[in-house]
Amino acid sequence: MKFKKVIGQIHLFLGLTSGLVVLILGITGSLYAYIDEISELVYADKIKIESRTDTDSDLLSQNILTAQKALGSDTLIQRITIQNDPEKSIVFRSFKLDNEASGIWYWDQIKFNI
């Protein structure tokens, strides 16, 4: 009987441990799946603006120049996202890989992601 009880205890603790791992993976996976929706809730003050006119091409040019000035002359804007909703802001993105970085993961080689 003692052997059966020890095996039962081992089975219990291994099951609880693996259940905790599955729970953490489930929570982080669902957060990752809904990252766009969560970002809109968390960063609503940065995403929503009062109004934007898509017809004014000078406004877009001014925004590009302002964003480029904020990033600096050595960092180039690589992606611009313009939403159909006129109450959403324009998003400028840039990232750079560090080819000399040592690491086994893709993210180890990213110098910055703005």
ZIJO-V667527 format. One record per backbone hydrogen bond with DSSP energy under -0.5 kcal/mol. CO is the residue of the C=O (numbers start at 1). NH is the residue of the N-H. E is the energy in kcal/mol with one decimal. If there is no record, write none. Layout:
co=(CO & CO)
nh=(NH & NH)
e=(E & E)
This chain:
co=(1 & 2 & 3 & 4 & 5 & 6 & 7 & 8 & 9 & 10 & 11 & 12 & 13 & 14 & 15 & 16 & 17 & 18 & 19 & 20 & 21 & 22 & 23 & 24 & 25 & 26 & 27 & 28 & 29 & 30 & 32 & 34 & 35 & 36 & 37 & 38 & 39 & 41 & 43 & 43 & 44 & 47 & 52 & 53 & 55 & 56 & 57 & 58 & 59 & 60 & 61 & 62 & 63 & 64 & 65 & 66 & 67 & 68 & 72 & 74 & 79 & 80 & 81 & 81 & 84 & 85 & 87 & 91 & 93 & 93 & 94 & 96 & 96 & 97 & 98 & 101 & 105 & 106 & 107 & 109 & 109 & 112)
nh=(5 & 6 & 7 & 8 & 9 & 10 & 11 & 12 & 13 & 14 & 15 & 16 & 17 & 18 & 19 & 20 & 21 & 22 & 23 & 24 & 25 & 26 & 27 & 28 & 29 & 30 & 31 & 32 & 33 & 34 & 35 & 38 & 39 & 40 & 41 & 42 & 43 & 44 & 46 & 47 & 48 & 89 & 54 & 56 & 57 & 60 & 61 & 62 & 63 & 64 & 65 & 66 & 67 & 68 & 69 & 70 & 71 & 72 & 75 & 76 & 93 & 82 & 83 & 91 & 86 & 88 & 49 & 81 & 78 & 79 & 114 & 111 & 112 & 99 & 101 & 103 & 108 & 109 & 110 & 98 & 111 & 96)
e=(-1.9 & -2.2 & -2.4 & -1.9 & -2.1 & -2.4 & -2.5 & -2.1 & -2.5 & -2.4 & -2.1 & -2.4 & -2.2 & -2.6 & -2.2 & -1.9 & -1.9 & -2.3 & -2.3 & -2.4 & -2.5 & -2.3 & -2.3 & -2.5 & -2.1 & -2.1 & -2.1 & -2.2 & -2.1 & -1.6 & -1.2 & -2.5 & -2.4 & -1.8 & -1.3 & -2.8 & -2.8 & -0.8 & -1.0 & -2.0 & -2.4 & -2.9 & -0.6 & -0.6 & -1.1 & -1.1 & -2.0 & -2.5 & -2.3 & -2.4 & -2.3 & -2.4 & -2.6 & -2.6 & -2.2 & -2.0 & -2.0 & -1.9 & -0.7 & -0.5 & -3.1 & -0.5 & -0.5 & -2.5 & -0.5 & -1.8 & -3.2 & -2.9 & -2.7 & -1.8 & -3.2 & -2.9 & -1.2 & -0.8 & -1.5 & -0.5 & -0.7 & -1.5 & -0.8 & -4.6 & -0.6 & -2.1)
